Amino acid sequence: MKLAKVLVLVCLLAAGVSAQRTGTLTGNVQETIHVQPNSSTKLYVSGATVTLISKKDENVKFTAVTDGAGNFRFENIPEGEYSLFGSRIVEKGETASRIEAKENVSLKEGKQIIKNLLLLVYIDIACGTRNCGQVRETVTVSADQRQPLDEVSKTVNVIDGQEMRDRADFSLVESLRTIPGFRVQQLGGFGRTASIKSRGLRNQDTAILIDGVRFRDASSITGDASAFLSDLTLTSVSRIEVLRGPGSSLYGTNAIGGAVDFQTPAPQAGWHGQVSANAGGLGLSRFRGNVSNGLSNGKFGFNLALARTDYREGIDKEDDADNTNFQSRIEAKPFEKTNISARFFVSDAFVRLNSNPDTFGNLPISNSAIIVANPGVNFAFDANDPDSNQKSKFFNGQVVVTQVISDRLYFQGYYSGLKTERRNTNGLLGIPFQSESTSIFDGSIHTANGHIDWTP
């Protein structure tokens, strides 16, 4: 009889537990690093401690640790009002301090709540090495995945968006001139053909990437991006990572000298926008605008950016050039462990070209003496050609799908479509005597790739 009563009591308790109303809480922990006075970087934080404490009874608490992507998850949590804390340790010389973030959470029966935490770190660049916070900056170009900069065995330089805006750069070529070991050469002004030589190697030995996917001229026999380097304006860029050294094992034979990764910004929660305009000599006018929006739960976000750069005159009043760039990025998270990202980059450019260097005046009667070349006296280094021009267009699109299988296993696949078009036209005018000609270079490249990553 006593045994029967005990069994009935156990069944009633089990029924009460199973009937308890519970909910699920998920989210991620991000960290915004503000380097004084005006630079900031946002990163996902792995290994952060996340604690959920009941407001009704502080002894009721749950703890989790973020995974490699900064995500955390609480399941079967009794409904009620909670305080959500996220924290991690920041080292400062020989001491350490804890930075925290707090959010209020209301859990309901059978509901899944998404709540993200943002940690703020401030570093004063004037405070000296021993007293400053030692924050581990991460890069992706060195290993094709996120890696702390202090663990990278190769030479990597990072140019963030704020630095480019402070210098008023508006093209990729301008920003890369500051990289040690890089020789950036442009055959004239804005829009003219540009090339990169890394550590004395050839133009085609440095790969250009857009969000980690290789970009090049589809019709070029050398497979490099030199023909379109000058068309990449800073319409919407979060940072540029430069790998100085061999990268062929990751990005192919054209990366033996290094790689340049042009990274676009991910959408943020809420509405954000920016508009800027510039004007200057040689008929310069430039407009750039971008807008972005994202849901607070991280399910969907987008950004759009448009830039127009126009030189109406140039040096000899017939060197006009214009460039229109459009960029877009869409992020969707239809399921908790599934992320879909689509990115688009479109460019339409026009530039008027000049002839090669040309001599004028009376030529010497023999070649026994060395001719002293004086620009404007006996030769012109960039002779005007009023009817020579180049029109170039490209479209680059990417779709990336990431599926997290477990904390140690995930799948990622992407498709990239690239179409390039160049048309060079040269009329009868200009020097020397020439016939009318038109050269057309068209091509397209479609790439699909997938991989599974496992961390033991």
C-alpha positions in Angstrom: 0.0 0.0 0.0 2.8 2.4 0.9 4.6 1.5 -2.3 1.4 2.4 -4.3 1.2 5.8 -2.6 4.8 6.5 -3.3 4.3 5.7 -7.0 1.2 7.9 -7.2 3.2 10.8 -5.6 6.1 10.4 -8.1 3.6 10.4 -11.0 2.0 13.6 -9.8 5.3 15.3 -9.4 6.4 14.2 -12.9 3.2 15.5 -14.4 3.6 18.8 -12.6 7.2 19.1 -14.0 6.1 18.2 -17.5 3.3 20.6 -17.4 5.5 23.5 -16.3 5.3 26.3 -18.8 8.7 27.0 -20.4 10.2 29.1 -23.2 13.4 29.4 -25.2 15.9 32.3 -25.3 18.6 32.6 -28.0 20.8 35.4 -29.2 24.4 36.4 -29.8 27.0 38.5 -28.1 28.7 41.3 -30.1 31.5 43.6 -29.0 32.0 47.2 -30.3 35.6 48.2 -29.8 36.0 52.0 -29.8 39.6 53.1 -30.3 39.9 56.7 -29.3 39.3 59.1 -30.7 37.0 58.1 -33.6 37.5 54.5 -34.7 35.3 51.5 -33.9 35.1 47.8 -34.9 32.2 45.4 -34.2 33.0 41.7 -33.6 31.1 38.6 -32.5 32.4 37.3 -29.1 33.2 33.7 -28.5 33.7 32.3 -25.1 31.6 35.0 -23.4 29.7 34.1 -20.3 25.9 34.7 -20.5 23.8 34.5 -17.3 20.0 34.5 -17.0 18.7 35.5 -13.5 15.1 35.5 -12.4 13.8 38.8 -11.1 11.4 37.0 -8.8 14.1 34.8 -7.2 17.8 35.7 -7.7 18.8 32.1 -6.7 17.2 30.9 -10.0 19.8 31.4 -12.6 21.0 29.8 -15.8 24.5 30.1 -17.4 25.7 29.5 -21.0 28.9 30.2 -22.9 28.9 31.6 -26.5 30.1 29.4 -29.3 32.6 30.4 -32.0 30.0 32.6 -33.8 29.0 34.4 -30.6 25.7 32.6 -30.2 24.1 31.3 -27.0 20.9 29.4 -26.3 18.7 28.7 -23.2 16.0 26.0 -23.5 13.1 24.9 -21.2 13.3 28.0 -19.1 10.3 28.7 -16.9 8.3 31.7 -18.1 8.7 34.9 -16.2 10.7 38.1 -16.0 14.5 37.8 -16.2 17.7 39.8 -16.4 20.2 38.7 -19.0 23.9 39.5 -18.4 26.8 39.0 -20.8 30.4 39.5 -19.8 34.0 38.8 -20.7 37.4 39.7 -19.3 39.5 42.4 -20.9 43.2 42.4 -20.0 44.9 45.7 -19.2 48.6 45.2 -18.8 49.1 43.1 -15.7 45.5 43.5 -14.5 42.2 42.5 -15.9 38.7 44.0 -15.8 35.2 42.6 -16.7 33.0 44.3 -19.3 29.3 43.6 -19.1 26.0 44.2 -20.9 22.5 43.8 -19.5 19.1 43.3 -21.0 15.6 42.6 -19.6 13.8 39.5 -20.9 10.2 38.4 -20.6 9.8 34.7 -21.4 6.4 33.3 -22.3 5.1 29.7 -22.6 6.1 28.0 -25.8 7.7 31.2 -27.2 11.2 31.6 -28.5 12.7 35.0 -27.7 15.8 36.4 -29.5 17.8 38.9 -27.5 21.3 40.1 -28.5 23.9 41.6 -26.2 26.4 44.4 -27.1 29.6 44.8 -25.1 31.4 48.2 -25.4 35.2 48.4 -25.0 36.9 51.8 -25.1 40.7 52.1 -25.7 42.7 55.3 -25.4 45.5 55.2 -28.0 47.4 57.8 -26.0 47.5 55.9 -22.8 50.5 53.7 -23.5 50.8 50.0 -24.1 50.8 48.8 -20.5 47.6 50.7 -19.5 45.6 50.1 -22.6 43.1 47.3 -23.1 44.6 44.5 -25.2 41.7 43.6 -27.6 42.3 40.8 -30.0 41.4 42.0 -33.4 40.4 39.4 -35.9 40.9 39.0 -39.7 39.7 36.6 -42.3 42.0 37.0 -45.3 44.9 35.0 -43.7 43.0 31.7 -43.3 39.7 32.3 -45.1 38.0 32.2 -41.7 38.0 34.5 -38.7 41.3 34.4 -36.9 42.8 36.5 -34.1 45.4 38.9 -35.5 48.0 37.9 -32.9 47.7 34.3 -34.0 48.3 35.0 -37.7 51.7 33.8 -38.9 51.5 36.0 -42.1 51.8 39.7 -42.6 48.3 41.3 -42.6 47.4 45.0 -42.8 43.9 46.3 -42.1 42.4 49.5 -43.3 39.1 50.2 -41.6 36.2 52.3 -43.0 36.7 55.2 -40.6 40.4 55.5 -41.6 39.4 55.7 -45.3 36.8 58.3 -44.6 39.2 60.4 -42.5 41.6 60.4 -45.5 38.8 61.2 -47.9 39.7 58.2 -50.1 37.1 57.3 -52.7 38.8 54.5 -54.6 40.4 51.2 -53.7 43.6 52.2 -55.5 44.1 55.3 -53.3 43.7 53.3 -50.1 46.2 50.6 -51.1 49.0 53.2 -51.7 49.6 53.2 -47.9 50.4 49.5 -47.7 54.1 48.7 -47.2 55.6 46.5 -49.9 52.9 47.4 -52.4 53.6 49.4 -55.6 50.4 50.8 -56.9 50.7 52.3 -60.4 48.0 54.1 -62.4 48.5 55.2 -66.0 47.0 58.7 -65.7 44.2 60.1 -63.6 40.9 58.7 -62.2 39.5 55.8 -64.2 42.8 54.9 -66.0 44.2 51.4 -65.9 45.8 50.6 -62.5 48.0 47.8 -61.3 49.4 46.4 -58.1 52.8 44.8 -57.7 53.5 43.1 -54.4 57.1 42.6 -53.3 58.3 42.9 -56.9 56.1 40.3 -58.4 53.9 40.7 -61.5 50.5 42.5 -61.7 48.6 39.3 -61.8 50.2 37.8 -58.7 48.0 39.8 -56.3 44.4 38.5 -55.9 41.5 40.9 -55.4 38.6 39.5 -53.3 35.1 40.8 -52.5 33.9 39.4 -49.2 36.4 36.5 -49.6 35.5 35.6 -53.1 37.9 36.2 -55.9 37.2 39.1 -58.4 38.9 39.4 -61.8 38.5 40.4 -65.4 36.7 37.4 -66.9 38.2 38.1 -70.4 41.8 38.7 -69.3 44.3 36.0 -70.3 46.3 36.6 -67.1 43.2 36.2 -64.9 43.8 39.4 -62.8 41.6 42.4 -62.0 43.9 45.1 -63.3 41.4 46.3 -65.9 38.8 47.0 -63.2 40.9 48.1 -60.3 40.2 51.8 -60.9 36.5 51.1 -61.1 36.3 49.9 -57.5 35.2 53.0 -55.6 34.6 53.0 -51.8 30.8 53.0 -52.1 30.1 50.7 -49.1 33.0 49.1 -47.4 33.6 48.2 -43.8 37.3 47.4 -44.0 40.0 46.2 -46.4 42.3 43.4 -45.3 45.6 43.0 -47.1 47.6 39.8 -47.0 51.2 40.5 -47.9 52.8 37.2 -48.8 51.8 33.9 -50.4 48.1 33.1 -50.4 47.9 30.6 -53.3 46.8 27.7 -51.1 43.7 29.7 -50.3 43.0 31.8 -53.3 44.7 30.2 -56.3 47.9 30.8 -58.3 47.1 34.5 -58.7 47.7 35.1 -55.0 51.3 34.2 -54.9 52.2 37.8 -53.9 49.2 38.4 -51.6 45.5 39.1 -51.6 43.3 42.2 -51.0 39.9 41.5 -49.5 37.3 44.2 -50.0 34.7 43.6 -47.2 31.2 45.0 -47.3 29.4 45.9 -44.0 26.7 43.7 -42.6 23.3 45.3 -41.9 22.6 46.6 -38.4 19.4 46.7 -36.4 17.3 49.8 -37.1 17.5 52.5 -39.8 20.9 54.0 -40.6 21.9 56.2 -43.5 24.6 58.5 -44.7 24.9 61.0 -47.6 28.0 62.9 -48.7 29.0 65.1 -51.6 32.4 66.4 -52.9 33.5 68.9 -55.5 36.9 70.0 -56.7 39.1 71.1 -59.5 39.3 69.4 -63.0 35.5 69.4 -62.9 35.2 66.9 -60.0 31.9 66.1 -58.5 31.1 63.1 -56.3 28.0 61.9 -54.5 27.7 58.9 -52.2 24.7 57.7 -50.2 23.8 54.5 -48.3 20.9 53.3 -46.2 20.5 50.1 -44.1 17.9 48.6 -41.9 17.6 45.4 -39.9 15.1 43.7 -37.6 16.0 43.7 -33.9 15.8 39.9 -33.7 18.4 39.5 -36.5 16.0 37.7 -38.8 16.4 40.1 -41.7 18.5 43.1 -42.7 19.7 44.9 -45.8 21.8 47.8 -47.0 21.9 49.7 -50.2 24.6 52.1 -51.4 25.1 54.3 -54.5 28.1 56.4 -55.5 28.7 58.6 -58.6 32.1 60.1 -59.4 32.5 62.5 -62.3 35.4 64.4 -63.7 34.0 66.7 -66.5 37.3 68.2 -67.7 40.6 66.7 -66.6 44.1 68.1 -67.4 43.6 69.0 -71.0 39.8 69.6 -70.8 39.2 66.4 -72.8 40.0 63.9 -70.1 36.6 63.4 -68.6 35.8 60.3 -66.7 32.7 59.1 -64.8 32.0 56.1 -62.6 28.7 54.8 -61.1 28.8 52.0 -58.4 25.9 50.3 -56.8 26.2 47.9 -53.9 23.7 45.9 -51.9 23.8 43.2 -49.2 20.9 41.2 -47.8 21.1 39.1 -44.7 18.3 36.6 -43.7 18.1 34.1 -40.9 15.0 32.0 -41.6 15.9 29.4 -38.9 17.9 29.7 -35.8 20.9 27.9 -37.2 20.6 28.9 -40.9 21.9 32.1 -42.4 21.5 33.3 -46.0 23.5 36.2 -47.3 23.3 37.8 -50.8 25.7 40.5 -52.0 25.7 42.5 -55.2 28.2 44.9 -56.8 27.5 46.7 -60.0 29.8 49.2 -61.8 29.4 51.3 -65.0 32.4 53.5 -65.9 33.6 55.7 -68.8 37.0 57.3 -69.3 38.6 59.2 -72.2 42.1 58.0 -73.0 45.2 59.7 -74.3 48.0 58.5 -76.6 51.3 57.2 -75.6 54.2 59.6 -75.2 55.0 61.4 -78.4 57.9 63.6 -79.8 57.5 66.9 -81.6 59.8 69.4 -83.2 62.8 68.6 -85.4 64.4 65.2 -84.7 68.2 65.0 -84.5 70.0 64.0 -87.7 71.8 61.1 -86.0 71.4 58.9 -83.0 75.0 59.3 -81.9 74.2 61.7 -79.1 71.9 61.2 -76.1 68.7 63.2 -76.5 67.7 65.2 -73.4 64.0 64.8 -73.0 62.2 67.9 -71.8 58.4 67.6 -71.3 56.7 70.3 -73.3 59.9 71.1 -75.3 60.6 68.1 -77.4 58.1 65.5 -76.2 54.7 65.1 -74.6 54.3 62.3 -72.1 50.5 62.1 -72.4 49.5 63.4 -75.8 45.8 64.3 -76.1 43.6 62.0 -78.2 40.1 63.5 -78.4 38.3 60.4 -79.7 39.8 57.5 -77.7 37.8 56.2 -74.8 37.0 53.1 -72.8 33.6 51.9 -71.5 33.6 49.2 -68.8 31.0 47.4 -66.8 30.9 44.6 -64.4 28.3 42.7 -62.3 29.4 40.6 -59.3 26.8 38.6 -57.3 27.2 36.2 -54.4 24.8 34.0 -52.4 26.2 32.4 -49.3 24.4 29.8 -47.1 25.7 28.8 -43.7 24.1 26.0 -41.7 25.3 25.3 -38.1 25.0 21.6 -37.5 26.4 21.6 -34.0 28.8 23.7 -31.9 31.7 22.0 -33.6 30.3 21.3 -37.1 28.9 23.6 -39.7 28.4 23.7 -43.5 28.9 26.7 -45.8 28.2 26.9 -49.5 28.3 29.8 -51.9 27.6 30.7 -55.5 29.3 33.6 -57.3 28.4 35.0 -60.7 30.7 37.5 -62.4 30.2 39.3 -65.7 32.6 41.8 -67.2 32.6 43.9 -70.3 35.1 46.3 -71.8 34.8 48.3 -75.0 37.8 50.4 -76.3 37.1 52.8 -79.2 39.7 54.9 -81.0 38.8 57.2 -83.8 40.9 58.9 -86.6 42.0 61.8 -84.5 45.0 61.9 -82.3 48.6 61.0 -83.0 50.2 59.3 -84.7 48.2 58.5 -87.8 45.8 55.6 -87.1 42.8 53.9 -88.5 39.5 53.7 -86.6 39.2 50.7 -84.3 37.0 49.1 -81.7 38.0 46.3 -79.3 35.5 44.4 -77.2 36.3 42.1 -74.3 33.4 40.2 -72.7 33.3 37.3 -70.4 31.5 35.6 -67.5 32.5 33.3 -64.7 30.2 31.2 -62.5 31.6 29.5 -59.4 30.0 27.2 -56.8 31.7 25.9 -53.7 30.8 24.1 -50.5 32.7 22.9 -47.4 32.1 21.4 -44.0 34.2 22.6 -41.1 34.7 20.5 -38.0 36.5 21.6 -34.8 37.6 18.6 -32.7 
